[in-house]
Amino acid sequence: MITKKSPAEIEVLKEGGAILAKILRGIAAEAVVGNTTQDLDDKAMELCEEYGVEPVLLGYHPSFADQPYPAAICTSVNNCVQHGIPSTEVVLHEGDAVNIDMVIGYKDMMVDSGLTVPVGEVDDEMRKLLSVTQEALAHGIKEAKAGNHIGDISHAIQTFVESRGFSVVEVLCGHGVGYSVHEEPNIPNFGKPGTGPLIEVGHVYAIEPIVNIGKPDVVFDDEGDGYSVYTVDGSMSAHFEHTVAITENGPVILTK
């Protein structure tokens, strides 16, 4: 069942979303040459304490994993598509790009957001990937309005990304959010307009294009940490995400 949030709950989510945006900016500032992804997680924990919010991913146990997630954020570098675990062994180098994905709990509600950050100077192809992925998110959000269908969001993301020569990851998707980390509906980054669940006022979605420079195929690291997902062809990947509320006046980004 797709839950509807009340106007008061959406206001709480908006407050939490503003905090999450500040936290992500603080973490992103640490994405510099020589730092490790563990340094980013340490900063995330420091900022959660400063703002008095809960790092929801820490200890979260999804159904696909053998163990609970051990960190406050996901840090996915270069060809790691999603769910990379922070580590002292993963050092950031010039030209890398690191995706930072985070969920916080605020006043018993949850917001989810992510961004991909260049480390130092990146090449033209990576700059294009970051720009296209962020713009794809904007195209998807534009279609997140009452009366449309989830497929309208999916189609907008897919067609824009593919028009720029990149591909969307099909086995990972956006989702509902608010009362828990993952709620119905699933929001794929590919699809047909006019299909899928109806979008209604009160819905809250985490919309998140995941875009590869190369092929859309990915592999799950079942033999390693049990969480990380990588591009099969080794190509770079990017991800941007916002929590969005559906209102009578259209979609409202809660995590900016």
GIPE-V156930 format. One line per field, one symbol per residue. ss: DSSP state (H for helix, E for strand, L for the rest). psi: psi as a letter, one per 20 degrees, with the letter a starting at -180 (. if undefined). A space follows every 10 residues. Layout:
ss->???
psi->???
//
This chain:
ss->LLLLLLHHHH HHHHHHHHHH HHHHHHHHLL LLLLLEHHHH HHHHHHHHHH HLLEELLLLL LLLLLLLLLL LLEEEEELLE EELLELLLLL ELLLLLEEEE EEEEEELLEE EEEEEEEELL LLLHHHHHHH HHHHHHHHHH HHLLLLLLEH HHHHHHHHHH HHHLLLEELL LLLEEELLLL LLEEEEELLL LLLLLLLELL LLLEEEELLE EELLLLLEEE LLLLLLLLEE ELLLLLEEEL EEEEEEELLE EEELLL
psi->ppqpqrhghh gghgghhhgh ggghhgghii mrphqrhhhg hghggghggg ikrpnhhoip nqhiqhqqpj rhrpoopdjo grkppqqiin ppqpirpppo pqpqpoljrp qpqqqppqob prrhgggggg ggghhhgggg hhimqphrrh hhgggggghg ghijjaqqpi iqrarqrfhr gprqrqnrjq aqqjraqppq piqpqopnpo pqhcqiqrpp mhidiigqpq phjjrqqqpq pqppporhja qppik.
//
